[in-house]
């Protein structure tokens, strides 16, 4: 024979398990190739062109122009960062899926 407190605790355990399962399902949004997402570098809208198999990383292609990486220039001494002068369009950025 069950006590009233045991019955209530069993019901609470069942509810907690289902809440945990629901939270786990809602943690990672589903991202598919072709989805529109904000570019991680600027405010324009890019599109997803690649999603990793483990669904943790994606590639976002941005139609806006972005500067290249900074180059290290050194001549007989300290290193100086020189910004790239080329601007490129349709650059793909690898970012983590939130």
N, C-alpha and C positions, 0 to 999 in steps of 0.2 A: 504494500500500500504506500502510495506517495504522499509526502507532505505537500502542503500548498506551496511552500518556498521552493521545493525541488522542482515542481511543475513549472513554476515561473522562471527558475533559472534555466531549465531546459529550453523553454520558449525563447529566452533571451539569447542563448547560445545559437539557436537556429537562425534568429534574426541577424546576429552579428556576422555569421558566416556568409549569409546572402549579401549583406552590405559590403563586406570585404571583396566578394566576387564582383559586385557591381562596380566598385571603385577601381579594381584592377582592369576591368574592361574599358573604363573611361579614361585611363591614364594616357594612353598613346592615341593621338588622332590618326586616322587612316589617311595616308598621303599617297596619291597615285600619280603616275607620269601624266603630264598634261594639265595638272591643277595650276591655278593662278595663285601666286604667293608674292608677298612684298620682298623686294630685293634686300639682302642683308647689308649692303653697302649704301644704298640710296633709297629714295622714297618711291621709285617707280615699281610697277608690277611686272614681275617676271613669271616664268613658268617652270615647273619641275620637269627636268629631262632625264633624271636618273634617281633611283631609290635603291639603297643597298639591300642585300638579302636579309639582314637582321633587322631591317626597318629602323635603324638608328641614324643613318646619314642620308642626305639627299643632295642632288645637284640642282641649283637654280640658275637658269639662264636669264640674263638681264638684257633687254634691248637697248638700254641707254649706253652712252659711252663712258668708259672708266679708264683711268690712268693705269699704267703698268706698275710693276713693283719698283721700289727704290733700289738703285744700284749702289754698290760700295765702290768708291773711288779712292785710291790711295797711291801716293807717289812719294816714296822715301819718308813715310811718317804716319801720322794718324789717319784713321779711316774717316772718310766723309761720305754721308749719304747724299746721293744726287737723285732727285726725282726724275722719273721717266718723262720724256716729252711726247711719247706716243699715246694716243687715246684709242682704245679698242672698243668695238661694239660686240654685242652678243657674247659677253664673257660669262663663263660658268663658275659659280661659287659653290664650294662644298660646305654644307652646314649641317648641324645636328638637328634632328627632328625633335621638337619640344613635346 
